[in-house]
Amino acid sequence: MKITFLGATRTVTGSNFLVEGAGKKFLVDCGMWQGKAEQEMENSQEFEFNPSEIDFMLLTHAHIDHSGRIPKLYNEGFRNKVYAHKATCDLCALMLPDSGHIQETEAEWKNKKRKRKGEEPIEPIYTAEDAARCLEIFEPVQYDQIIEITPEIHVRFNDAGHMLGSSIIEVWVKEGDREIKTVFTGDIGNNDIPLLSPPTMIEDTDFLVMESTYGSRLHMRNDEKAQIFLDVVSETLDNGGTVVIPSFAVGRTQEILYEINKLKDEHSEDEEFRRKYKTLMKAPVYVDSPLAISATEVFRENTDLFDEKTKEEIMRGDNPLEFPGLKFTKTAEESKALNEDPTPSIIISASGMCDVGRIKHHLKHNLWNPKSTILFVGYQAPGTLGYNIVNGAKTVKIFGEEIAVNARIEYIEGYSGHADQELLMNSIYSYIKKPKHIFLVHGEPESQDILADKIETETKIGVTTPEFGETYELNDEIVMTHKIERRVNKTIKSEILQRLEKLKDELKDMEVYVNQDLQDENLRDEDIFRINEKIKDLEKQILNVIEG
């Protein structure tokens, strides 16, 4: 049995693993690359395999970084089954066409610029119609049932607790007299995610392919994040500002709604708490994402997947996804109207990393305002607009316009849907029969390296963090059999042109920052001299390029 790692390698997006065994080829996940421009360009490249030769696919969950290239796979010849939990199928029916619509919109926007430059138009990676067509190959399954794919290959989906329908998948592959079991974790959820049951603990496996998003960090406790959330929101509303929450339409949005609804049950005797809660409840709360609205309906239709406490509340008639002041904005006109209303409010809008969707309009209208707060509640991949804001950017460019970041920026990490280091380690400790070897995927290098060292030190289990295109033979000894060299996905000419465009933007940023420094009355003479020397050096380098 062999695994080739074709995504989520030393990064957190683009999950895609090719497994070969018992005479079959199958995929685990086929997600989109997100974040840096060079990563996103991978989405339009050819697959490293022939889609028509893939016998079936296993999908861990509906998030686009795990499912987003399935329509492309379908367009290029894959017609066999995609096995996924029923709730994942329901959510993909919403999310993949929405992703297709985004691809069309992005292509249309880029083609307007290309037309002005006299360049040929580009095609979207896939359309909303393409995505709708690919849904015919989805095969819904339930948790805890062993499914026979072939007499030699069996799988079982277990609740991963990451989002509705998310799965840890056990895979048994029998070759000759030997059967190898591999567990693919997908994304492992927190134990305290509102609404959802905790992740299933698996008892045994030969090999483990595990996510490592927060492999170097610990999350704050649930009660702490709720209090911080209330403090940040009430202080902003008291100040007359708007709270903008960039949130993934599926999962995080519903958890935030639950959190807002449940705050009233805590600290009911605390007078200051009651005042803050009253401030919160008086403010309108807008869910401004058609996808989030539809996804909330899917959550309501799959309440059997909720944790026991939430089920009991629903039986008592207390729906955790409903409360006074909650409003859904469906149309673009309703969305635009939010930014013209001076009433302090809470706006929850996708996308969670701020790269696409209505959130960019809300950021454009609120980032400059010191009264407003941008409250992040999910992971921000390097290279995204959200990552730049969280990490202290003074200005950002939105729709080609330079926007000053004057708003209060907050990040409550405890809302992440991913397990932290402690829970990742506990999931390994829970195995009665420990894995022979662990492959870490879906994590940035620092997180993976720290987690790998901790695993090897504390459990004595060998760990590999695969690079893109590496193939490993799963036997008693783990052997990398070969490595696919990454294709050059752009010509040198186009790379030069892209770097020139980026340099223009960076020169504008430099001008802003230098002017800010020069206006600082506390700036020392040696600082001014240093700035002048650096600009002189840059000027020489530019002249060298021109003369060369």
C-alpha positions as CSV (number, residue, x, y, z in Angstrom):
1,M,0.0,0.0,0.0
2,K,1.3,3.4,-0.9
3,I,0.3,7.0,-0.1
4,T,1.3,10.0,-2.2
5,F,0.9,13.4,-0.5
6,L,-0.4,15.9,-3.0
7,G,-1.7,18.7,-0.8
8,A,-1.8,20.0,2.8
9,T,2.0,19.4,2.9
10,R,3.8,21.9,5.2
11,T,0.7,24.1,4.8
12,V,-2.9,24.0,5.8
13,T,-4.8,23.9,2.6
14,G,-5.2,21.8,-0.6
15,S,-5.8,18.5,1.2
16,N,-5.3,15.7,-1.3
17,F,-3.9,12.2,-0.8
18,L,-3.6,9.5,-3.4
19,V,-3.7,5.9,-2.0
20,E,-2.8,2.8,-4.0
21,G,-3.5,-0.6,-2.7
22,A,-5.3,-3.9,-3.4
23,G,-5.2,-3.0,-7.1
24,K,-7.2,0.2,-6.6
25,K,-6.4,3.9,-6.7
26,F,-8.4,6.2,-4.5
27,L,-8.3,9.7,-3.1
28,V,-8.8,11.1,0.4
29,D,-10.0,14.6,0.0
30,C,-9.5,16.9,-3.0
31,G,-9.4,20.5,-1.6
32,M,-8.6,23.9,-2.9
33,W,-5.4,25.7,-2.2
34,Q,-6.0,29.0,-0.3
35,G,-3.8,31.8,0.9
36,K,-0.7,32.9,-1.0
37,A,-1.1,33.7,-4.7
38,E,1.4,31.0,-5.8
39,Q,-0.6,28.4,-3.8
40,E,-4.0,29.5,-5.3
41,M,-2.5,29.2,-8.8
42,E,-2.2,25.4,-8.1
43,N,-6.0,25.2,-8.3
44,S,-6.0,25.6,-12.1
45,Q,-3.1,23.2,-12.7
46,E,-3.5,19.6,-13.9
47,F,-3.8,16.9,-11.3
48,E,-0.7,14.7,-10.7
49,F,-2.8,11.7,-11.6
50,N,-5.4,10.8,-14.3
51,P,-8.8,11.5,-12.7
52,S,-10.5,8.8,-14.9
53,E,-8.2,6.2,-13.3
54,I,-9.4,7.0,-9.7
55,D,-11.7,4.2,-8.4
56,F,-13.4,6.1,-5.6
57,M,-12.9,9.0,-3.2
58,L,-13.3,9.4,0.6
59,L,-14.2,13.0,1.7
60,T,-13.5,13.9,5.4
61,H,-15.7,17.0,5.4
62,A,-17.2,19.8,3.4
63,H,-14.8,22.7,4.0
64,I,-13.5,24.0,0.7
65,D,-9.8,23.3,1.5
66,H,-10.9,19.6,1.6
67,S,-13.6,19.4,-1.0
68,G,-13.2,22.4,-3.3
69,R,-11.6,20.7,-6.4
70,I,-14.1,17.9,-6.7
71,P,-16.0,19.7,-9.5
72,K,-12.7,20.1,-11.3
73,L,-12.0,16.4,-10.8
74,Y,-15.4,15.6,-12.2
75,N,-14.9,17.9,-15.2
76,E,-11.6,16.0,-16.0
77,G,-13.1,12.5,-16.1
78,F,-13.7,11.2,-12.6
79,R,-17.2,9.6,-12.5
80,N,-16.9,7.1,-9.6
81,K,-18.3,7.5,-6.1
82,V,-17.4,10.1,-3.5
83,Y,-18.1,8.6,-0.1
84,A,-19.0,11.2,2.6
85,H,-21.2,11.6,5.7
86,K,-24.8,12.6,4.9
87,A,-24.4,16.0,6.5
88,T,-21.2,16.5,4.4
89,C,-23.2,15.7,1.2
90,D,-25.9,18.2,2.3
91,L,-23.3,21.0,2.9
92,C,-21.4,20.3,-0.3
93,A,-24.6,20.7,-2.2
94,L,-24.5,24.3,-0.9
95,M,-20.8,25.0,-0.7
96,L,-19.5,23.7,-4.0
97,P,-21.9,25.7,-6.2
98,D,-21.2,28.7,-4.1
99,S,-17.5,28.1,-4.7
100,G,-18.2,27.8,-8.4
101,H,-20.0,31.1,-8.4
102,I,-16.9,32.7,-6.7
103,Q,-14.6,31.2,-9.4
104,E,-16.9,32.7,-12.1
105,T,-16.9,36.1,-10.3
106,E,-13.2,36.1,-9.8
107,A,-12.6,35.2,-13.5
108,E,-14.9,37.9,-14.6
109,W,-13.2,40.5,-12.5
110,K,-9.7,39.4,-13.7
111,N,-10.9,39.4,-17.3
112,K,-11.9,43.0,-17.2
113,K,-8.4,43.9,-16.2
114,R,-6.9,41.5,-18.8
115,K,-9.1,43.0,-21.5
116,R,-7.9,46.5,-20.8
117,K,-4.3,45.2,-21.1
118,G,-5.1,43.4,-24.4
119,E,-4.6,39.9,-22.8
120,E,-6.6,36.8,-23.5
121,P,-9.4,36.0,-21.1
122,I,-9.1,33.2,-18.6
123,E,-11.7,30.5,-17.7
124,P,-13.0,29.9,-14.2
125,I,-11.6,26.7,-12.6
126,Y,-15.2,25.5,-12.6
127,T,-18.7,27.1,-12.6
128,A,-21.6,26.8,-10.3
129,E,-23.3,24.6,-12.9
130,D,-20.2,22.3,-13.0
131,A,-20.4,22.0,-9.2
132,A,-24.1,21.2,-9.2
133,R,-23.5,18.4,-11.8
134,C,-20.7,16.7,-9.7
135,L,-23.1,16.2,-6.8
136,E,-24.6,13.2,-8.6
137,I,-21.5,11.1,-7.7
138,F,-21.8,11.7,-3.9
139,E,-22.7,8.7,-1.9
140,P,-24.0,9.5,1.7
141,V,-22.9,7.3,4.6
142,Q,-23.5,7.3,8.3
143,Y,-21.1,7.2,11.2
144,D,-19.9,3.9,12.8
145,Q,-20.8,1.7,9.9
146,I,-18.1,-0.5,8.2
147,I,-18.6,-0.1,4.4
148,E,-17.2,-2.6,1.9
149,I,-15.8,-0.7,-1.0
150,T,-14.4,-4.0,-2.5
151,P,-13.8,-7.3,-0.8
152,E,-10.3,-6.1,0.0
153,I,-11.0,-2.5,1.0
154,H,-13.3,-1.5,3.9
155,V,-13.8,2.0,5.5
156,R,-15.6,3.4,8.5
157,F,-16.5,7.1,9.1
158,N,-16.3,8.4,12.7
159,D,-17.4,11.8,14.1
160,A,-14.4,14.2,14.0
161,G,-16.2,16.9,16.0
162,H,-14.7,19.6,13.7
163,M,-17.9,20.6,11.8
164,L,-21.3,19.1,11.0
165,G,-20.6,15.8,9.2
166,S,-16.8,15.9,9.6
167,S,-15.1,12.5,9.8
168,I,-12.1,10.6,10.9
169,I,-11.9,7.8,8.4
170,E,-10.6,4.3,9.1
171,V,-9.3,2.4,6.0
172,W,-8.6,-1.3,5.9
173,V,-6.7,-2.5,2.8
174,K,-5.9,-6.3,2.4
175,E,-3.2,-7.4,0.0
176,G,-2.5,-11.1,0.0
177,D,-2.4,-12.4,3.6
178,R,-1.7,-9.0,5.1
179,E,-4.2,-6.3,6.0
180,I,-3.0,-2.7,6.7
181,K,-5.2,-0.2,8.6
182,T,-4.6,3.5,8.1
183,V,-6.5,6.3,9.8
184,F,-7.0,9.7,8.1
185,T,-8.1,12.2,10.7
186,G,-9.2,15.0,8.4
187,D,-9.6,18.0,10.7
188,I,-10.0,17.1,14.4
189,G,-12.3,19.3,16.4
190,N,-12.1,20.8,19.9
191,N,-13.7,19.0,22.8
192,D,-15.7,22.1,23.6
193,I,-17.0,23.2,20.2
194,P,-20.6,24.4,20.8
195,L,-23.3,22.2,19.3
196,L,-21.1,19.3,18.2
197,S,-20.1,16.1,19.9
198,P,-16.4,15.6,20.8
199,P,-14.1,13.8,18.4
200,T,-14.3,10.0,18.3
201,M,-11.3,8.3,19.8
202,I,-10.0,5.5,17.6
203,E,-8.6,2.4,19.4
204,D,-6.1,1.0,16.9
205,T,-4.3,1.6,13.6
206,D,-1.1,0.6,11.8
207,F,-0.6,4.1,10.4
208,L,-1.9,7.5,11.2
209,V,-2.3,10.5,8.8
210,M,-3.1,13.4,11.2
211,E,-3.7,17.1,10.9
212,S,-1.4,19.5,12.9
213,T,-2.9,23.0,12.4
214,Y,-2.4,24.0,16.1
215,G,0.4,21.5,16.9
216,S,2.4,24.2,18.6
217,R,-0.4,25.9,20.6
218,L,-3.0,25.5,23.3
219,H,-6.5,27.0,23.1
220,M,-8.1,29.1,25.9
221,R,-10.8,27.5,27.9
222,N,-14.4,27.8,26.7
223,D,-15.6,30.0,29.6
224,E,-12.7,32.4,29.0
225,K,-13.5,32.9,25.3
226,A,-17.2,33.5,26.0
227,Q,-16.3,36.2,28.5
228,I,-13.8,37.8,26.2
229,F,-16.3,37.7,23.4
230,L,-18.9,39.5,25.6
231,D,-16.3,42.1,26.8
232,V,-15.1,43.0,23.2
233,V,-18.6,43.2,21.8
234,S,-20.2,45.2,24.6
235,E,-17.3,47.7,24.7
236,T,-17.5,48.3,21.0
237,L,-21.3,48.7,21.1
238,D,-21.0,51.1,24.1
239,N,-18.5,53.1,22.0
240,G,-21.0,53.4,19.2
241,G,-19.1,51.1,16.8
242,T,-19.9,48.0,14.8
243,V,-18.4,44.6,15.4
244,V,-17.5,42.8,12.2
245,I,-16.9,39.1,12.6
246,P,-15.3,37.4,9.5
247,S,-16.6,33.9,9.9
248,F,-16.6,30.7,7.8
249,A,-20.1,30.3,6.6
250,V,-20.4,26.7,7.7
251,G,-19.5,25.8,11.3
252,R,-18.1,28.9,12.9
253,T,-21.1,31.1,12.2
254,Q,-23.5,28.6,13.8
255,E,-21.2,28.3,16.8
256,I,-21.1,32.0,17.3
257,L,-24.9,32.2,17.2
258,Y,-25.0,29.5,19.8
259,E,-22.5,31.3,22.0
260,I,-24.5,34.6,21.8
261,N,-27.7,32.7,22.7
262,K,-26.1,30.9,25.7
263,L,-24.3,33.8,27.4
264,K,-27.5,34.7,29.2
265,D,-27.3,31.5,31.3
266,E,-23.9,32.4,32.8
267,H,-23.2,34.8,35.7
268,S,-26.9,35.7,35.9
269,E,-26.3,37.3,39.4
270,D,-23.4,39.5,38.2
271,E,-24.7,43.0,37.7
272,E,-21.9,44.1,35.3
273,F,-22.4,40.9,33.3
274,R,-26.1,41.6,33.0
275,R,-25.4,45.1,31.8
276,K,-23.1,43.9,29.1
277,Y,-25.4,41.1,28.1
278,K,-28.3,43.6,27.8
279,T,-26.1,45.8,25.6
280,L,-25.4,42.7,23.4
281,M,-29.1,41.7,23.2
282,K,-30.3,45.1,22.3
283,A,-28.0,45.3,19.3
284,P,-29.1,43.8,15.9
285,V,-27.1,40.7,14.9
286,Y,-26.8,40.3,11.2
287,V,-25.8,37.0,9.5
288,D,-24.7,38.4,6.1
289,S,-24.0,35.4,4.0
290,P,-26.5,33.5,1.8
291,L,-24.4,30.4,2.3
292,A,-24.4,30.7,6.1
293,I,-28.1,31.1,6.0
294,S,-28.6,28.0,4.0
295,A,-26.0,26.1,6.1
296,T,-27.8,27.1,9.3
297,E,-30.9,25.3,7.8
298,V,-28.8,22.2,7.3
299,F,-27.7,22.4,10.9
300,R,-31.4,22.5,11.9
301,E,-32.1,19.5,9.8
302,N,-29.2,17.5,11.3
303,T,-29.8,18.0,15.0
304,D,-29.2,14.3,15.6
305,L,-25.4,15.1,15.3
306,F,-25.5,17.7,18.1
307,D,-24.1,17.0,21.6
308,E,-26.4,15.7,24.3
309,K,-26.7,19.0,26.1
310,T,-27.8,20.8,22.9
311,K,-30.3,18.0,22.1
312,E,-31.9,18.4,25.6
313,E,-32.2,22.2,25.0
314,I,-33.9,21.6,21.7
315,M,-36.3,19.2,23.3
316,R,-37.2,21.9,25.8
317,G,-38.0,24.2,22.9
318,D,-34.9,26.4,23.2
319,N,-33.4,26.4,19.7
320,P,-29.7,27.5,20.1
321,L,-29.7,29.0,16.7
322,E,-32.5,31.5,17.3
323,F,-32.8,34.5,19.5
324,P,-34.3,38.1,19.5
325,G,-32.4,40.5,17.3
326,L,-31.1,37.9,14.9
327,K,-31.5,39.0,11.3
328,F,-30.5,37.3,8.0
329,T,-29.6,39.4,5.0
330,K,-30.1,37.5,1.8
331,T,-29.8,40.0,-1.0
332,A,-26.8,42.2,-2.1
333,E,-29.0,45.3,-1.5
334,E,-29.7,44.2,2.1
335,S,-26.0,43.7,2.6
336,K,-25.0,47.1,1.3
337,A,-27.7,48.7,3.5
338,L,-25.8,47.5,6.6
339,N,-22.9,49.8,5.8
340,E,-25.2,52.8,5.5
341,D,-26.9,52.2,8.8
342,P,-25.1,54.1,11.7
343,T,-26.8,51.9,14.4
344,P,-24.2,49.9,16.4
345,S,-24.5,46.3,15.4
346,I,-22.8,42.9,15.0
347,I,-22.2,41.7,11.4
348,I,-21.2,38.1,10.9
349,S,-20.1,37.6,7.3
350,A,-18.0,35.2,5.2
351,S,-15.4,34.4,4.2
352,G,-13.5,33.7,7.4
353,M,-10.1,34.6,5.9
354,C,-11.5,37.7,4.3
355,D,-10.3,36.9,0.8
356,V,-13.7,36.7,-1.0
357,G,-17.3,37.5,-0.4
358,R,-19.3,40.2,1.3
359,I,-16.9,40.5,4.2
360,K,-14.6,42.6,2.1
361,H,-17.2,45.3,1.7
362,H,-17.8,45.4,5.5
363,L,-14.0,45.6,6.1
364,K,-13.8,48.5,3.6
365,H,-16.5,50.4,5.5
366,N,-15.2,49.6,9.1
367,L,-11.5,49.0,9.1
368,W,-10.7,52.8,9.0
369,N,-13.1,53.5,11.9
370,P,-11.5,53.5,15.4
371,K,-14.9,52.9,17.0
372,S,-15.4,49.6,15.2
373,T,-13.9,46.2,16.0
374,I,-12.9,43.4,13.6
375,L,-13.2,40.2,15.7
376,F,-11.5,37.1,14.2
377,V,-12.6,33.7,15.5
378,G,-10.9,31.3,13.1
379,Y,-7.5,30.3,11.6
380,Q,-6.0,32.8,9.2
381,A,-3.7,31.2,6.5
382,P,-0.5,33.1,5.6
383,G,-1.0,35.3,2.6
384,T,-4.7,36.0,3.2
385,L,-6.2,39.4,3.9
386,G,-7.3,38.2,7.3
387,Y,-3.7,37.1,8.2
388,N,-2.3,40.5,7.3
389,I,-4.9,42.3,9.4
390,V,-4.4,40.0,12.4
391,N,-0.6,40.4,12.2
392,G,-0.6,44.2,12.4
393,A,-0.9,45.6,8.9
394,K,-1.2,49.4,9.1
395,T,-3.0,49.5,5.7
396,V,-4.5,46.9,3.4
397,K,-5.8,47.1,-0.1
398,I,-9.4,46.2,-0.7
399,F,-10.9,46.4,-4.2
400,G,-7.9,48.3,-5.3
401,E,-8.3,51.0,-2.6
402,E,-5.8,51.6,0.3
403,I,-7.6,51.3,3.6
404,A,-6.1,52.4,6.9
405,V,-6.4,49.8,9.8
406,N,-7.7,52.0,12.6
407,A,-10.3,49.7,14.0
408,R,-9.7,47.6,17.1
409,I,-8.4,44.1,16.0
410,E,-9.2,41.1,18.2
411,Y,-8.5,37.4,17.7
412,I,-10.2,34.8,20.0
413,E,-8.3,31.7,19.1
414,G,-10.4,29.5,21.4
415,Y,-13.2,29.5,18.7
416,S,-11.0,27.5,16.3
417,G,-12.6,24.3,15.0
418,H,-9.2,22.6,15.2
419,A,-7.8,20.6,18.1
420,D,-4.9,22.2,19.9
421,Q,-1.6,20.4,20.8
422,E,-3.0,18.9,24.0
423,L,-6.0,17.3,22.2
424,L,-3.9,16.1,19.3
425,M,-1.6,14.4,21.8
426,N,-4.6,12.9,23.7
427,S,-5.9,11.5,20.4
428,I,-2.6,9.6,20.0
429,Y,-2.6,8.5,23.6
430,S,-6.1,7.1,23.2
431,Y,-5.0,4.4,20.8
432,I,-4.8,1.0,22.6
433,K,-2.8,-0.3,19.7
434,K,-0.4,2.6,18.9
435,P,0.3,3.5,15.3
436,K,3.7,2.3,13.9
437,H,4.2,5.6,12.2
438,I,2.5,9.0,12.0
439,F,2.4,11.4,9.0
440,L,1.7,15.0,9.9
441,V,-0.3,17.0,7.4
442,H,-2.4,20.2,7.3
443,G,-0.1,22.4,9.3
444,E,2.5,25.2,8.9
445,P,6.1,24.1,9.3
446,E,6.6,25.5,12.8
447,S,3.4,23.8,14.2
448,Q,4.4,20.5,12.5
449,D,8.0,20.6,13.7
450,I,7.1,21.3,17.3
451,L,4.4,18.7,17.4
452,A,6.6,16.1,15.7
453,D,9.3,16.6,18.3
454,K,6.8,16.3,21.1
455,I,5.3,13.1,19.7
456,E,8.6,11.4,19.1
457,T,9.9,12.4,22.6
458,E,6.8,11.4,24.5
459,T,5.5,8.4,22.6
460,K,8.6,7.1,20.8
461,I,6.5,6.8,17.6
462,G,8.3,7.8,14.4
463,V,6.9,10.9,12.6
464,T,7.2,12.1,9.0
465,T,6.1,15.5,7.7
466,P,5.8,14.8,4.0
467,E,6.7,17.3,1.3
468,F,4.5,17.8,-1.8
469,G,4.6,14.8,-4.1
470,E,6.3,12.3,-1.8
471,T,5.2,8.7,-2.0
472,Y,5.6,6.4,0.9
473,E,5.3,2.6,1.0
474,L,3.6,1.5,4.2
475,N,5.4,-1.6,5.4
476,D,7.3,-2.5,8.5
477,E,9.8,0.1,7.4
478,I,8.5,3.4,6.1
479,V,10.2,4.1,2.8
480,M,9.8,7.1,0.5
481,T,9.8,5.4,-3.0
482,H,9.8,8.5,-5.1
483,K,8.9,12.2,-5.2
484,I,7.1,14.2,-7.9
485,E,8.9,17.4,-8.7
486,R,6.6,20.4,-8.5
487,R,5.7,21.7,-11.9
488,V,6.6,25.3,-12.7
489,N,3.2,26.8,-12.8
490,K,4.1,30.0,-14.5
491,T,6.6,31.2,-17.0
492,I,9.5,33.4,-16.1
493,K,8.0,36.2,-18.1
494,S,4.7,36.2,-16.3
495,E,6.6,35.9,-12.9
496,I,8.5,39.1,-13.8
497,L,5.3,40.9,-14.7
498,Q,3.7,39.8,-11.4
499,R,6.7,40.9,-9.4
500,L,6.6,44.3,-11.1
501,E,2.9,44.7,-10.1
502,K,3.7,43.7,-6.6
503,L,6.7,46.1,-6.4
504,K,4.4,49.0,-7.5
505,D,2.2,48.2,-4.5
506,E,5.1,47.9,-2.1
507,L,6.6,51.2,-3.2
508,K,3.3,52.9,-2.4
509,D,3.3,51.2,1.0
510,M,6.8,52.3,1.5
511,E,5.9,55.9,0.7
512,V,3.1,55.8,3.3
513,Y,5.3,54.4,6.0
514,V,8.2,56.7,5.3
515,N,6.0,59.8,5.4
516,Q,4.5,58.5,8.7
517,D,8.0,58.2,10.2
518,L,9.2,61.6,8.9
519,Q,6.2,63.2,10.6
520,D,7.2,61.7,14.0
521,E,8.6,64.5,16.1
522,N,10.6,61.9,18.2
523,L,12.5,60.6,15.1
524,R,16.2,60.9,15.7
525,D,18.7,62.2,13.2
526,E,20.4,58.8,12.9
527,D,17.0,57.3,12.0
528,I,16.5,59.8,9.3
529,F,20.0,59.2,8.0
530,R,19.3,55.4,8.0
531,I,16.1,55.8,6.0
532,N,17.8,58.0,3.5
533,E,20.6,55.5,3.0
534,K,18.2,52.7,2.4
535,I,16.2,54.7,-0.2
536,K,19.5,55.5,-1.9
537,D,20.4,51.8,-2.0
538,L,17.0,51.0,-3.5
539,E,17.4,53.7,-6.1
540,K,20.8,52.2,-7.2
541,Q,19.2,48.7,-7.5
542,I,16.4,50.1,-9.7
543,L,18.9,52.0,-11.9
544,N,20.9,48.7,-12.3
545,V,17.8,46.9,-13.5
546,I,17.0,49.7,-16.0
547,E,20.6,50.0,-17.3
548,G,21.0,46.2,-17.4
